[in-house]
Amino acid sequence: MSNQTEKIEELVEKRAKAKLGGGESRIKAQHDKGKLTARERIALLLDEGSFEEYGMFVQHRCTNFGMENNKVDGDGVVTGMGTIEGRLVYVYAQDFTVSGGSLSEMQAAKICKVMDMAVRNGAPCIGLNDSGGARIQEGVNALAGYAEIFQRNILASGVVPQISGIFGPCAGGAVYSPALTDFNVMVKDTSYMFLTGPSVVKTVTGEEVNQEELGGAAVHASKSGVAHFAAENEQEGIQTIKSLLSFLPSSNREQAPFRPTNDPAGRVDDALNDIIPDNPNKAYDMYGVIGSIVDDGEFLEVHKSWAKNIIVGFAHLNGRSVGIVANQPQVLAGVLDINASRKAARFVRFCDAFNIPLVTLVDVPGFLCGTQQEYGGIIANGAKLLYAYGEATVPKVTVTLRKSYGGAHIVMSCKQLRGDVNYAWPTANIAVMGAKGAVEILKLGEDAEQEYNDLFCNPYNAASYGYIDDIIEPRNTRFRVIRALESLADKKAENPQKKHDNLPL
Ligand code: HXC
């Protein structure tokens, strides 16, 4: 065997060994927990044969606690680039079979390298987290590694999409990288995120709680809003990441990919002409409206189980990616509260950062009142959504279906917040408040309710001032919104020069 052949064989062997990470038995243990390995996850995520790995032979340089005898090539994370539906992405996946995927100085350096490449080359960065946190043997070097990652998350924010998959433990300060990224996808039963685990919680507060109840996917998807998606299993989690990317541009320098459709732009839907109940206090399902107007009825909802009084998510309209924000009359009558405002504000800002037009469907009775909301800061939180719409320069098309009252009317992408095209259905009521409340405050008799209704509870009053551009037949909503968006495709709008804004956090 020639010298060269020997060296090539050595490489092949080294590669094969590195690919086994912590070894067969730990891979089996990972599978026994119902989890895939880092490499299996990457294989599912990327187009077949597209993965190019970087840093396969990186090792840690820690010598504390005998760590010099515990070196595994790759050091607990698999990093590199590949494609998803032919589009370049950078990826890292922590390998729990090596020191529990814990983050070392060198693991952090590998992650930082792909993050830097993603930003430089204008491609999304996807992180699949499965880790026991900071590599305890490395002490402060591991913490420094986290900080390096966080700093890059911050600088990459709004430049390239950053998506986190939480596919195992993610505890302590480690949670802050996912929290800084644009979307978190968690997996039910096998992933959790918390600052301190159940045993510390018990010591500090006396509260007894298990991992799932403290920081499982269901909790973060429905109570805290930390998770944008809760998948049934890892396969579904990976699929969610891929679906999400199909709506997004690769960076803020690009437009989202066009997706051709056979759904005619001019399709009308007569059912929309009957969807608004006669009784203004009766609900209807906003999902029905969204499904009716978007291409092929396909809608990727974000934060499906959290703050359900507002709906946000991605769809296509005549092939163009759009962000939909819609009040949901079926939940709390579609009122804006703290969580709904935060949820929608973050979504609006994401869309604006990545050139995705906004379509807003309005049926909002107002902001939720009461001590709970006031003490929780509904003023500052509601202002986030107001701010987000007002600063957004992407095309903004608004359709008011029914109620649009008071401050909530303004917040929900009104004309004066630089709404580009504002439509209303004939059933719209655009007013300071509903008739009953108004008549009470003005100390008018009940018979004034009718006068108030005639004056304000219609779209014509707002249209008479030009606050509504046109009143449209509900059945025509799809093609009117598409036509508006097409006219706005080359929209140019800018905000004043500044270091950065100071939105009410
Ligand atoms: C080094 C670690 C590790 C860590 C796990 N391992 N976490 N090694 N540093 N942080 C090692 C284990 O020693 C073990 O090695 C292997 O990974 C698998 O761990 P197990 O405990 O056997 O697995 P499991 O029972 O599934 O439990 C997983 C776990 C548990 C719940 C994550 O390992 C755990 O509680 N780890 C510590 C979590 C933690 O407190 N991390 C520090 C948080 S503070 P062997 O060789 O025995 O197989 C933090 C600060 C970040 O992260 C701050 C950023 C700003």
Residues whose N, C-alpha, C, O or C-beta is under 5 A from the ligand:
A	BS01	HXC	S99 G100 S102 S131 G132 G133 A134 R135 I136 Y146 P169 A171 G172 G173 A174
